[in-house]
């Protein structure tokens, strides 16, 4: 009787095991960040947005001494609208370097450094940030749950 109960319990767990997403590999995490940058730099906001989960959150913040100051938090539709407004008045290019990919059974966390070049009416400025993204696999595709950019003062540009 106990054997039949154990067998029934084991069989009932099979759908849960089959539904578990495959772990994210480091190469997949790096590829997602590269695709985000490529789409962003091409001005393809649809392709850029497709790398994020529908419920993604975007946070911009900066460190002041020991404190973190949040500038804003946006949903994916809000971030996309803000990006469209920025791109309507400026040329924008990102260059990112992935510093770390931390893998876990739930997904991955990617930490990267990003320099954004923004040109408006012939004036160029740079913005530097450390970006953190948590990635998850859903329906067989790796997506970002959003991004937190911690802005910092850019080092002087090399000439």
C-alpha positions in Angstrom: 0.0 0.0 0.0 2.8 2.4 0.9 4.6 1.6 -2.3 1.5 2.4 -4.4 1.1 5.7 -2.5 4.8 6.6 -3.1 4.4 5.7 -6.8 1.3 7.9 -7.1 3.1 10.8 -5.3 6.1 10.4 -7.6 3.9 10.3 -10.7 2.0 13.4 -9.6 5.3 15.4 -9.4 6.3 14.6 -13.1 4.3 17.5 -14.6 6.1 19.9 -12.2 9.5 18.5 -13.2 8.7 18.8 -16.9 7.5 22.4 -16.5 10.7 23.6 -14.8 12.6 25.8 -17.2 16.0 24.9 -18.3 18.8 26.8 -16.5 20.2 29.9 -18.2 23.7 29.5 -19.5 26.3 32.3 -19.2 26.5 32.5 -23.0 22.7 33.1 -23.2 22.9 35.9 -20.6 25.8 37.6 -22.5 23.9 37.2 -25.8 20.8 38.8 -24.3 22.8 41.9 -23.2 24.5 42.0 -26.7 21.1 41.9 -28.4 19.7 44.6 -26.2 22.7 46.9 -27.1 22.5 46.1 -30.8 18.7 46.8 -30.9 19.1 50.0 -28.8 22.0 51.3 -31.0 20.0 50.6 -34.1 17.0 52.5 -32.7 14.9 49.4 -33.0 12.8 49.9 -29.8 10.5 46.9 -30.7 13.5 44.5 -30.7 14.9 46.2 -27.6 11.6 45.9 -25.7 11.3 42.2 -26.8 14.3 41.3 -24.6 12.4 42.2 -21.5 9.5 40.6 -19.7 6.2 42.4 -20.0 6.3 43.3 -16.3 9.9 44.6 -16.4 10.8 47.5 -14.2 13.6 50.1 -14.9 15.3 52.0 -12.1 17.7 54.9 -12.5 19.7 55.8 -9.3 22.9 57.3 -8.1 25.1 56.9 -5.1 25.7 59.9 -2.9 28.2 58.9 -0.2 26.6 55.9 1.6 23.1 56.7 0.3 21.3 55.6 -2.9 19.1 58.2 -4.5 16.5 56.9 -7.0 15.7 59.2 -9.9 12.9 57.2 -11.3 11.2 53.9 -11.8 9.4 53.0 -15.0 7.4 50.1 -16.5 8.4 48.7 -19.9 5.8 50.8 -21.8 7.0 53.9 -19.9 10.7 53.1 -20.6 9.9 52.6 -24.2 8.0 55.9 -24.5 10.8 57.7 -22.7 13.4 56.1 -25.1 11.3 57.2 -28.1 11.2 60.8 -26.9 15.0 60.8 -26.3 15.7 59.3 -29.7 13.4 61.9 -31.4 15.8 64.7 -30.3 19.2 63.0 -29.9 21.5 60.4 -31.3 22.2 57.8 -28.7 24.7 55.0 -28.6 25.6 52.6 -25.8 28.7 50.6 -25.2 28.5 47.9 -22.5 31.0 45.6 -20.9 29.6 42.6 -19.0 31.6 42.3 -15.8 29.8 39.4 -14.2 27.2 36.8 -14.8 25.9 35.1 -11.7 24.0 31.9 -12.5 21.4 30.4 -10.2 18.7 27.7 -10.5 16.1 30.5 -10.9 17.9 32.4 -13.6 20.9 34.7 -13.9 22.0 38.2 -12.7 24.1 40.2 -15.1 26.3 43.1 -13.9 27.7 45.4 -16.6 29.2 48.8 -17.1 27.6 51.0 -19.7 28.7 54.3 -21.3 26.0 56.1 -23.2 26.9 58.8 -25.8 24.2 61.3 -26.3 24.4 63.9 -29.1 21.9 66.7 -29.2 22.2 69.7 -31.6 25.9 69.1 -32.0 26.5 68.9 -28.2 27.9 65.6 -26.9 27.6 64.3 -23.4 28.3 60.9 -21.8 26.5 59.1 -19.1 28.1 56.2 -17.2 26.3 53.5 -15.2 26.6 50.1 -13.6 23.7 48.1 -14.8 22.2 45.1 -13.0 19.6 42.8 -14.7 17.9 39.7 -13.4 17.1 37.2 -16.2 14.5 34.4 -16.3 13.5 31.9 -18.8 9.8 31.8 -19.8 8.3 29.9 -22.6 11.7 28.8 -23.7 13.1 32.4 -24.1 15.4 34.3 -21.8 14.0 37.7 -20.8 15.2 40.5 -18.5 12.9 41.3 -15.5 14.2 44.9 -15.8 17.3 46.9 -15.3 18.7 49.0 -12.5 21.2 51.6 -13.7 23.4 53.2 -11.0 24.9 56.3 -12.5 28.4 57.5 -11.7 30.7 60.3 -12.9 32.3 59.2 -16.1 36.1 59.2 -16.1 37.7 61.7 -18.5 37.4 60.6 -22.1 40.7 59.4 -23.7 42.0 61.4 -26.5 
